[in-house]
């Protein structure tokens, strides 16, 4: 792993997670001026994390997928969650998806046989299913990742039990969807 990737991961684990927090999250911490937020996060990182319900923990070794995910902007996250929904629960896929993406999702679903190991009902509403899968795939990072999404979504996820899913298929699903998101602007890799 490159030094830059390790540095990006450590930065995200230390403070990037709160810097990327969705605007709906409220906290006394966010009421502080940015300079005070930065200083507090360096001097008292456990206190900052605890204020968001995050237990102190050393950062795990980051898989390549986590490095990609922490670099995603809002648009890529939306596309990723849409791809996951269309792959795992086609009836829950958001309207307006590109035809080539829908074909790609159908083919991935056939290959991974999502219906045999995943209940499509968890994709109602469609963004929640992808986040449930992410929480199951990276439980150690989820407390920080959840701040990237609207607080209502995080609250809704708490209503679901943690899913126990086949790790290899779940990792393959996420890796494929991340790869597809990273292909924006390129010719679709789908025969029509």
N, C-alpha and C positions, 0 to 999 in steps of 0.2 A: 504494500500500500504506500502511496506517495506521501511525503511529509505534509504537503499542502492539504491532502484529504484528511490526514490525522488532525491537523490544526483546525480545519473547518469543523470536524466532528467535536473536538474538545471545546471550541468556541460555542457551538450550538448547545452542547450539554451544559455548559456553564451559564450562558446568557442568551444565546440565539433563540431559544425556545420562547422566552418572554418578549424578545424583540419582534418576533413574528406573530405574536398573539393577535387573534382576531379582535376587531374593535369593540365587540360586544362584551368582552371580559372586563369586569370592573374590580378594582382592588385599590386599597390605600397606596400600594406601591406605584400604580399607574398615575396617581395624583401628584407624585413627586416630580420635580423637574428632571429632565433626561440626565443631566450631569450627576444628580443625586442617585438616580436609578443605577447608573453605571457604577458609581462608587460603592453603593450598597451591595450590588451583585458581586463585586470583587472582594469586598471585605467580609460580607456575611452571606455567602451563597446559600447556605442551608436555611437561613432565616427567610430569604426570598422564596426559595423553593417551598418551604413549609407554609408560607402564606397562601400558596396555591394548592395545598394538600399533597405536595410531592415529598416523599420520604427521601432522606439523604442516601445517596448511592454513588459508587464510582461508575464512570461511564463504561459500558460494555464495549467489546471489540465491535466496531461498526461494520455490518455487511454493506456491500456496494449499494444495495437497494436503499438503505437508510441515508447514505450519502446523497443519492439521487433525490430522495424525498425531501430532505431538508433544504434542497436547493430549488424545489418547485415553487412557482408563483401561484397565485389564485387560479389563473386560467388553466394551468396544467393540473392542479388538484381537481378542479371541476371535471376536466376531461378524464382523468384517471378514475374518479368515482363513477362517472358515466360509463366508461368502458367496463368496469367491474360489474356494474348493475346489468348492463346489456349482455355480458358473458354469463353471469350466474342466474339471472332472472330476467330473461328477455321481455317479459310482459311489464316489468317495472322500469325498463330503460326510459330515460328522459326523451321527450320528443325533440326533434331537430338535430339528431345525430347524423353524421355523414353516412351515406350508404356504404361506403368502403369500410368504415368503422364497424357498422352492424354486421357486414359479411365477415370481417376479421373476428369479431366477438363470437359469432356462431361457430366458426371453425375452431377457435380456441376452446369453446365450451364442449364441442364434440371430442376434441383431443383430451381434455382434462376430465371429461364426464362429470361436470360440476353437480348435476342433479343426483348423482349417486352418493355424494358425501356432504352436500350443503343444501339446507332448506331455503328455497327461494323466498319464503315469507319474511326473512330477515331484511329484505331489500324494500320494505315499505315503511317510510319513504325511501326512494332509491339511494340517496347518499349514505344512509345509515349502514347499509350492508357492507359497503367497502370499508367503513370505519370499524365495524365489528371484526372484519377479517384482519385489519391492521392491528387492532388490539390483541387478537389471538396470535398473530405472527410475531409481534414485538411488544410483549407485555412490559418489559423493563423500560421501554421508551415511551409507552403510551401516556403516562401521566404528563409528560412534557408535550408530546405531539397533540394531545387533545386541545391545547390552547390555540392551536392553529385554526380551529373550526369554531363556528358559533356556539356559545354556551348552551343553547337549547339542544343542539345535536349531542353534545357531551352528556347533558342531563338525560336525554332520551336513551343513550347508550347504557347508562347505569341501570336502566330497567331490564336490560337483557343479561342473562348469565354469560360468563366468559365461555366462548365456544371452544370445544376440543375438536380440532380438525387435523387431517393428515398434513403434517408440516411440509412434506415434499411437494404435494399438490398446491398447497396454499402459497408456498414460496414461488413455485413455477407460475402460478396465476398472477401474482403481484409483479414478478420480474418481467413477464410478458407484457402486462399492461403498462408498466413503467417504460419499457422499450418502445411500445407503440406511441406513448406520449412524447417521447424524445424524438420521434420521427416527423414532428410537425414541419410542414413546409416541403417535405420530401414527397416523392411519388408514393401513393399508397402501395403497400406490399400485398395486394389482393387482386386476384383475377376476377373480373366481373362476369 
